[in-house]
Amino acid sequence: MEKIGEELDEYLPRECAMDLSDLSFMDSSGIALLVNLHRRMQDLGGRVWVENPSSQARRVLEAAGIERFVQMAVIGGKA
């Protein structure tokens, strides 16, 4: 999260897409990262979304209820 925070502070984006297509495993630390990223983007007046989550990551995110505030999308049929 530190590296992502540094990038946010430097570029101050309004939109942030997290491409999870190469992610093979996600647990509570990944959930925490997305929650923190969502908060940071809200502070910047922006939004974050997840693209191409693997089936395992999608199950974890759905079980945590992340889709209530972070949109998930499949781009180009990758996931």
C-alpha positions in Angstrom: 0.0 0.0 0.0 2.9 2.3 0.6 4.0 2.3 -3.0 0.4 2.8 -4.2 0.1 5.7 -1.7 3.2 7.3 -3.0 1.9 7.1 -6.6 -1.5 8.6 -5.5 0.3 11.5 -3.7 2.5 12.2 -6.8 -0.1 12.0 -9.6 -3.4 12.8 -7.7 -5.5 10.7 -10.1 -9.3 10.8 -10.2 -9.6 7.3 -11.4 -7.7 4.1 -10.4 -8.2 0.7 -12.0 -6.7 -2.3 -10.3 -6.1 -5.1 -12.9 -6.1 -8.3 -10.9 -5.9 -10.6 -13.9 -2.4 -12.0 -12.9 -3.3 -12.3 -9.2 -3.5 -16.0 -8.2 -4.4 -15.5 -4.5 -6.1 -12.9 -2.4 -6.7 -12.8 1.3 -7.6 -10.2 4.0 -4.5 -8.2 3.2 -5.7 -7.7 -0.3 -9.1 -6.7 1.0 -7.5 -4.2 3.3 -5.5 -2.8 0.4 -8.6 -2.2 -1.6 -10.5 -0.7 1.3 -7.6 1.7 2.0 -7.3 2.5 -1.7 -11.0 3.3 -1.9 -10.7 5.7 1.1 -7.7 7.4 -0.4 -9.4 7.8 -3.8 -12.5 9.2 -2.0 -10.3 11.8 -0.3 -9.0 12.8 -3.8 -12.6 13.0 -5.2 -12.0 10.0 -7.3 -12.9 6.3 -7.6 -11.3 2.9 -7.8 -12.5 -0.2 -9.4 -11.2 -3.8 -9.9 -10.7 -5.2 -13.4 -10.4 -8.9 -14.3 -10.3 -10.5 -10.9 -9.4 -14.2 -10.9 -12.1 -16.5 -9.8 -10.5 -16.9 -6.4 -10.0 -13.2 -5.9 -13.6 -12.6 -7.0 -14.9 -15.1 -4.5 -12.9 -13.4 -1.7 -14.0 -9.9 -2.7 -17.7 -10.9 -3.0 -17.6 -12.7 0.4 -16.1 -9.5 2.0 -18.8 -7.4 0.3 -16.3 -5.2 -1.5 -18.6 -4.8 -4.5 -20.8 -2.5 -2.4 -18.3 0.3 -2.8 -15.7 -1.0 -5.4 -17.0 -1.9 -8.8 -15.7 -5.1 -10.4 -15.5 -5.5 -14.2 -14.3 -8.0 -16.7 -12.5 -6.2 -19.5 -11.9 -8.0 -22.8 -13.0 -11.3 -21.5 -9.8 -11.9 -19.5 -11.3 -13.2 -16.3 
